[in-house]
Amino acid sequence: MITAKKIWGHLMDPGIFRIVNLVIYIFYFVPSDFNAENIPMKITFVWGGVILAWDFFTKRIMFKQPYWYVLLALCVSYLFSIVTNFPHNFLDSAYNLVYLATSVFLFYAIDPKLPKEKRVKQFQTFNDVGIIIIFALTLLSLLTFVFNVAYTVPTGTVGVIARQGFIESRLFGMFTSPNMGSMIGYVSVLMMVVNNHLKRGSWRRFSKFYIVNAISQYLYYILANSRGTQITLVAFLIFTYIIWTYKVIASKKNIGKGIIRNFIILATIFFGVNAANTVLEFGLSYIPSSVSFLMSSPESETIVNEDGETVVVERRKPIKKTVIQHSEEGSEVSSGRLSIWAAGLKLLQQKPIFGVADSDVYRSGELSGQLDESQLSDLDIRELQRAHGNMHNTYVAVLVKAGIVGFLLLAIFVILILKDNIKFIGNKKFDFADPNNQLYLIIFTFILSLFVNDVVENHLIFNNRDVMGLVFWSYLGLTNHLRMEKEGI
């Protein structure tokens, strides 16, 4: 019999809360569900607040994580941001604070007393749920390309519509953007690698379903033509090379040969993948018109032949190449991000210490009252209105919302975490041949690559209901415990 105590225990379990939010956050980036996640999202918002309060007055797991006090200072600093901007965008800023606390004190927090078996089981389930849902959405997205489907749906923002399917020479599919879809696919690949290890003891052992999913994510990546994902993958390769090279230097054996060998391997992978991408993109470009050719019926056409006779012939539309590209030729390489960043920094100049609390400063159609519009150019105003608060850069977003104080606190936390991980990897006892250590390195390198991705996107923090942020903080918390277990802490 399920008792009230067990039900309450499940409701207050951060691991279950993390899994439920993963589902909701994924569908938050699926416009075609017509905001079906809206009510569940409101429920989990309150649910998260209850768990935070319960944990604060009971186990205080939130205060047992590495450098929790820096994160607490960040939350307090952001509270000052809200107060110094009161009453402008107060409710939305308050929501931001709750989501910030949820990220750093629930998603990041893992109970050090939680049995390893239960923690492993929770992350297996977390990964399974993510992999299955993302695969289904990716498969539907690929079908929209195959059948050349394109449409738009309304969003929650007045006057804003979301593009779906294969449109404007790129694959949006079921997701809000090609960038988001391909990055979610990148996350699912990490989840598969982690589950390979947790279930089969080796991160290299892919099941048949995992292989199919990996191929599907690769195809979406090609069709999405996402520069953000491209630089993320390159960053992953570079960080992997740096770690390999460090291992060679630490071994003090054949250092020169080892560095050159690793570079050759890296270069071979990079250029080999790029060549494969080009070939595959060329082949994929003929699929929509080929399918259309096979599915369509011949059309009758009256022509005059060489003998001057009028005859009726049946013809099909010819197979043509479908253009797959990031944007129109000659368009700005940053896709307008540079002007958004510049406009955001103009806001920071007006509120440098604690920021503006909520960056959607034109939410009501007019500039928030605590800011001076005369200090903004016409271009700044247009870009801020167009962005709807999305700075497309986490570092700019943190500066704009939390000011220099919040940015410095977050930077201190990141530096301290990196210091611990780098020190751990640099320990002479760290065995690169240990499968557990290999998994740790893969997750750590993945986390580092997300820092690079957030130069052009805003996912990791101060972007509410973001699946990338959820995965980032969850896996950052996991690396802490994998490291501390090895160190015997």
C-alpha positions in Angstrom: 0.0 0.0 0.0 1.3 3.5 -0.9 1.1 5.6 2.3 0.9 9.3 2.6 4.5 9.4 3.8 5.7 7.6 0.6 3.7 10.0 -1.6 5.2 13.0 0.2 8.6 11.5 -0.1 8.2 11.1 -3.9 6.8 14.7 -4.1 9.8 16.1 -2.2 12.3 14.0 -4.2 14.5 16.4 -6.4 15.4 13.5 -8.7 11.7 12.9 -9.6 11.2 16.7 -9.9 14.2 16.8 -12.3 12.8 14.1 -14.5 9.3 15.7 -14.7 10.8 19.1 -15.6 12.9 17.5 -18.3 9.7 16.4 -20.1 8.1 19.8 -19.6 11.2 21.8 -20.7 11.6 19.7 -23.8 8.1 20.4 -24.9 8.5 24.1 -24.0 10.6 24.2 -27.2 8.0 22.5 -29.3 5.6 25.1 -30.7 3.4 22.6 -32.4 2.1 21.3 -29.0 0.2 24.6 -28.7 1.5 25.3 -25.2 0.2 22.0 -23.8 3.0 22.3 -21.2 1.7 25.6 -19.9 -0.4 24.3 -17.0 2.1 21.5 -16.0 4.8 24.2 -16.0 2.8 26.3 -13.5 2.3 23.3 -11.3 6.0 22.5 -11.3 6.9 26.1 -10.6 4.9 25.9 -7.3 6.1 22.4 -6.7 9.8 23.5 -7.0 9.1 26.3 -4.5 7.7 23.8 -2.0 10.7 21.5 -2.4 13.1 24.4 -1.9 11.2 25.5 1.3 11.0 21.9 2.6 14.7 21.2 2.0 15.7 24.5 3.7 13.8 23.6 6.9 14.7 19.9 6.9 17.8 18.2 5.2 19.3 21.4 3.7 20.8 19.4 0.8 21.1 22.7 -1.0 23.8 23.8 1.5 25.8 20.5 1.1 27.0 21.2 -2.5 30.4 22.6 -3.5 30.5 26.4 -3.1 26.8 26.7 -2.3 27.5 30.0 -0.5 28.6 31.6 -3.7 25.3 30.5 -5.3 23.4 31.8 -2.3 25.2 35.1 -2.7 24.2 35.2 -6.4 20.5 34.7 -5.4 20.7 37.5 -2.8 22.5 39.7 -5.3 19.7 39.1 -7.8 17.1 39.9 -5.1 18.9 43.3 -4.8 18.5 43.6 -8.6 14.7 43.2 -8.2 14.5 45.6 -5.4 16.5 48.3 -7.2 14.3 48.0 -10.2 11.0 47.8 -8.3 8.2 48.0 -9.4 9.2 47.6 -13.1 8.7 44.0 -14.4 8.5 43.0 -10.8 6.4 39.8 -11.3 8.6 38.5 -14.1 11.7 39.3 -12.2 10.4 37.4 -9.2 9.8 34.4 -11.5 13.4 34.7 -12.6 14.5 34.5 -9.0 12.5 31.3 -8.3 13.8 29.7 -11.5 17.4 30.8 -10.5 17.0 29.2 -7.1 15.5 26.1 -8.7 18.5 25.7 -11.0 21.3 26.2 -8.4 19.6 24.6 -5.4 17.5 21.8 -6.9 18.9 20.7 -10.3 22.5 21.2 -9.2 22.0 19.7 -5.7 22.5 16.0 -5.2 22.1 14.5 -1.7 25.6 13.2 -0.6 23.9 10.6 1.6 21.8 9.3 -1.3 22.7 5.7 -2.0 24.8 5.3 -5.2 22.4 2.8 -6.6 19.4 5.2 -6.3 21.4 8.1 -7.8 22.4 5.9 -10.7 18.9 4.7 -11.2 17.5 8.3 -11.2 20.0 9.4 -13.8 19.3 6.3 -16.0 15.6 7.2 -15.9 16.4 10.9 -16.5 18.5 9.9 -19.6 16.0 7.3 -20.9 13.1 9.8 -20.8 15.2 12.5 -22.5 16.5 10.1 -25.2 13.1 8.7 -26.1 11.2 12.0 -26.3 14.0 13.8 -28.2 14.3 10.8 -30.7 10.5 10.9 -31.4 10.6 14.7 -32.0 13.7 14.4 -34.2 12.1 11.6 -36.2 9.0 13.8 -36.8 11.3 16.7 -37.7 13.1 14.6 -40.3 9.8 13.5 -41.8 8.9 17.2 -42.3 12.1 17.5 -44.4 11.4 14.3 -46.4 7.9 15.4 -47.3 8.9 19.1 -47.6 6.4 20.2 -44.9 6.5 23.8 -43.7 4.0 25.7 -41.6 3.8 28.3 -38.8 2.0 28.3 -35.4 1.2 31.1 -33.0 3.2 31.5 -29.8 2.4 32.9 -26.4 3.9 36.3 -27.5 1.5 38.6 -29.3 2.4 39.0 -33.0 5.1 36.3 -32.9 4.7 33.1 -34.9 6.9 30.0 -34.8 8.3 28.4 -37.9 8.0 24.6 -38.2 9.2 21.9 -40.6 11.7 22.6 -43.4 11.5 26.3 -44.0 13.8 29.0 -45.2 16.4 26.4 -46.3 16.8 25.0 -42.8 15.2 22.3 -40.7 13.3 23.6 -37.8 11.2 20.5 -37.5 9.2 20.3 -34.3 11.5 22.7 -32.4 11.6 26.5 -32.0 14.7 26.8 -34.0 17.4 24.8 -35.8 19.9 25.8 -33.2 17.7 24.5 -30.4 16.8 21.3 -32.1 20.4 20.4 -33.0 21.6 21.3 -29.4 18.9 19.1 -27.9 20.2 16.4 -30.2 23.7 17.0 -28.8 22.3 16.5 -25.3 20.6 13.2 -26.2 24.0 11.9 -27.5 25.6 12.7 -24.2 22.7 11.0 -22.4 23.3 7.9 -24.5 27.0 7.8 -23.7 26.3 8.2 -20.0 23.6 5.4 -20.0 26.0 3.1 -22.0 28.3 3.3 -19.0 25.6 3.1 -16.3 23.8 0.2 -17.9 26.6 -1.7 -19.8 29.8 -0.6 -18.0 31.3 1.0 -21.1 30.4 4.4 -22.8 31.3 2.8 -26.2 28.6 0.1 -26.1 25.7 1.5 -28.1 22.4 -0.5 -28.4 20.7 -0.7 -31.8 18.2 2.0 -30.7 21.0 4.3 -29.6 22.7 3.9 -33.0 19.5 4.8 -34.8 19.0 7.8 -32.5 22.6 8.9 -33.1 22.1 8.7 -36.9 18.8 10.7 -36.6 20.5 13.4 -34.5 23.4 13.6 -37.0 20.9 14.0 -39.9 19.1 16.7 -38.1 22.4 18.5 -37.4 23.2 18.5 -41.1 19.8 19.8 -42.1 19.6 22.4 -39.3 23.0 23.9 -40.4 23.4 25.4 -36.9 26.5 27.5 -36.4 26.0 27.4 -32.7 26.1 23.6 -32.6 29.1 23.6 -35.0 31.2 25.7 -32.7 30.0 23.6 -29.7 31.2 20.4 -31.4 34.5 22.0 -32.4 34.9 23.2 -28.8 34.3 19.6 -27.6 37.1 18.4 -29.9 39.5 21.1 -28.8 38.9 20.5 -25.1 39.4 16.8 -25.7 42.7 17.5 -27.4 43.8 19.7 -24.6 43.0 16.9 -22.0 44.8 14.3 -24.1 47.8 16.5 -24.5 47.9 17.2 -20.8 48.0 13.4 -20.3 50.9 13.1 -22.7 52.9 15.9 -20.9 52.1 14.4 -17.5 53.4 11.0 -18.6 56.8 12.6 -19.5 57.2 10.0 -22.3 57.5 10.8 -26.0 55.9 14.2 -25.4 56.6 15.6 -28.9 55.3 12.5 -30.7 52.3 12.3 -28.4 51.3 15.9 -29.1 51.7 15.6 -32.8 49.8 12.3 -32.8 46.9 13.8 -30.9 46.8 16.8 -33.3 46.8 14.5 -36.4 43.9 12.5 -34.9 42.0 15.7 -34.1 42.6 17.2 -37.5 41.6 13.9 -39.2 38.4 13.8 -37.3 37.6 17.4 -38.0 38.3 17.4 -41.7 36.8 13.9 -42.1 33.5 14.9 -40.5 33.4 18.1 -42.5 33.9 16.1 -45.7 31.2 13.6 -44.7 28.9 16.5 -43.9 29.3 18.0 -47.3 28.7 14.7 -49.1 25.7 13.9 -47.0 24.2 17.3 -47.4 24.5 17.0 -51.1 22.7 13.6 -51.1 20.0 14.8 -48.7 19.3 17.8 -50.8 17.6 15.6 -53.5 15.3 13.7 -51.1 12.3 16.0 -50.9 11.9 16.4 -54.7 12.6 12.6 -55.2 9.8 11.7 -52.8 7.5 14.3 -54.4 8.4 12.8 -57.8 7.5 9.3 -56.7 4.3 10.3 -54.9 2.9 12.7 -57.6 0.8 11.6 -60.6 2.0 12.6 -64.1 0.4 15.8 -65.4 -1.1 15.9 -68.9 0.3 18.6 -71.2 -0.6 19.4 -74.8 2.4 20.0 -77.1 3.1 20.3 -80.8 5.6 17.6 -81.9 8.2 17.9 -84.7 5.6 16.9 -87.3 3.4 19.8 -86.3 0.8 17.5 -84.8 -0.9 18.4 -81.5 -0.4 15.5 -79.0 -1.0 15.0 -75.2 1.9 13.8 -73.1 2.3 13.0 -69.5 5.1 14.5 -67.5 6.3 14.7 -63.9 8.0 17.6 -62.3 11.8 17.1 -62.5 13.8 16.2 -59.5 15.5 19.3 -58.2 18.1 20.0 -55.6 16.7 21.5 -52.3 18.9 24.3 -50.9 20.2 23.6 -47.4 22.0 26.6 -45.9 22.2 28.6 -42.7 20.9 31.9 -44.2 20.7 33.9 -47.3 24.0 34.7 -49.0 25.6 37.9 -47.8 23.7 38.0 -44.5 25.5 38.9 -41.4 27.4 35.9 -39.9 26.1 36.6 -36.4 22.5 36.6 -37.5 21.9 39.9 -35.8 23.3 38.8 -32.4 26.0 41.5 -32.4 23.4 44.3 -32.4 21.4 42.6 -29.7 24.5 42.3 -27.5 25.4 45.9 -28.1 21.8 47.0 -27.2 22.0 44.8 -24.0 25.2 46.4 -23.0 23.6 49.8 -23.4 21.1 48.7 -20.8 23.9 47.7 -18.5 25.4 51.1 -18.7 22.3 52.5 -17.2 22.1 49.9 -14.4 25.7 48.7 -14.0 25.8 47.4 -10.4 22.7 45.1 -10.1 21.4 45.2 -13.7 17.8 45.6 -14.9 16.5 42.4 -13.3 14.4 41.4 -16.4 15.8 42.0 -19.9 12.5 42.0 -21.7 12.3 45.8 -21.1 9.8 46.4 -24.0 7.3 43.7 -22.8 4.4 46.2 -22.6 5.4 47.9 -25.8 7.1 50.8 -24.1 10.5 50.9 -22.4 10.4 50.0 -18.6 10.2 53.2 -16.6 13.5 52.8 -14.7 15.4 53.2 -18.0 16.1 56.2 -20.2 15.1 55.6 -23.8 17.1 58.7 -24.9 20.3 56.8 -24.3 19.3 54.1 -26.8 19.6 54.4 -30.6 16.8 53.5 -33.0 18.7 50.3 -33.7 19.0 49.4 -30.0 15.3 49.9 -29.6 14.4 47.7 -32.6 16.8 44.9 -31.5 15.5 44.9 -27.9 11.9 44.7 -29.1 12.9 42.0 -31.6 14.8 39.9 -29.0 11.9 39.9 -26.4 14.5 39.7 -23.6 16.7 37.0 -25.2 20.3 38.3 -25.3 21.5 35.3 -27.3 24.6 35.3 -25.0 24.6 34.0 -21.4 27.4 36.4 -20.4 25.6 39.4 -21.7 22.3 38.2 -20.2 23.9 37.8 -16.8 25.4 41.3 -17.0 22.1 42.8 -18.1 19.9 41.1 -15.6 22.2 40.8 -12.6 24.7 43.5 -13.2 28.4 43.4 -12.5 27.9 42.1 -9.0 25.9 39.1 -10.2 28.3 38.5 -13.1 31.3 38.5 -10.8 29.7 36.1 -8.3 28.8 33.6 -11.1 32.4 34.0 -12.5 33.8 33.2 -9.1 31.6 30.0 -8.8 32.7 28.9 -12.3 36.4 29.5 -11.6 36.2 27.5 -8.3 34.4 24.6 -10.0 36.9 24.5 -12.9 39.8 24.7 -10.4 38.5 21.6 -8.5 38.0 19.6 -11.7 41.3 20.5 -13.3 43.1 19.7 -10.1 41.4 16.3 -10.0 42.3 15.5 -13.6 45.9 16.7 -12.9 46.3 14.3 -10.0 48.9 11.6 -10.7 46.5 9.0 -9.4 44.0 9.9 -12.1 43.9 6.9 -14.5 42.8 7.8 -18.0 42.2 4.1 -18.7 39.6 3.8 -16.0 36.1 3.7 -17.6 34.7 5.7 -14.7 37.3 8.4 -15.3 36.6 8.3 -19.0 32.9 9.0 -18.4 33.8 11.8 -16.0 36.0 13.4 -18.7 33.3 13.1 -21.3 30.8 14.8 -19.1 33.3 17.5 -18.0 34.2 18.2 -21.6 30.5 18.4 -22.6 30.0 21.0 -19.8 33.0 23.0 -21.1 31.6 22.9 -24.6 28.3 24.4 -23.3 30.2 27.4 -22.0 31.3 28.0 -25.6 27.8 27.5 -27.0 26.5 30.1 -24.6 28.7 32.8 -26.3 26.0 32.8 -29.0 23.0 31.5 -27.1 21.5 31.9 -23.6 20.7 28.5 -22.0 22.7 27.8 -18.9 21.3 30.4 -16.5 18.9 33.3 -16.4 16.9 31.7 -19.2 13.8 30.1 -17.6 12.4 26.7 -18.4 15.5 25.8 -20.6 16.2 22.1 -21.1 19.9 22.9 -21.7 20.2 24.7 -18.4 18.5 21.8 -16.6 20.9 19.3 -18.1 23.9 21.5 -17.4 23.2 22.0 -13.7 22.2 18.3 -13.3 25.4 17.0 -14.8 27.5 19.6 -13.1 26.2 18.3 -9.8 26.8 14.8 -10.9 30.5 15.5 -11.8 31.0 16.9 -8.3 29.9 13.6 -6.8 31.8 11.4 -9.2 34.9 13.4 -8.3 34.3 13.4 -4.6 33.7 9.7 -4.6 37.1 9.1 -6.2 38.7 11.5 -3.8 37.0 9.8 -0.8 35.4 13.0 0.4 
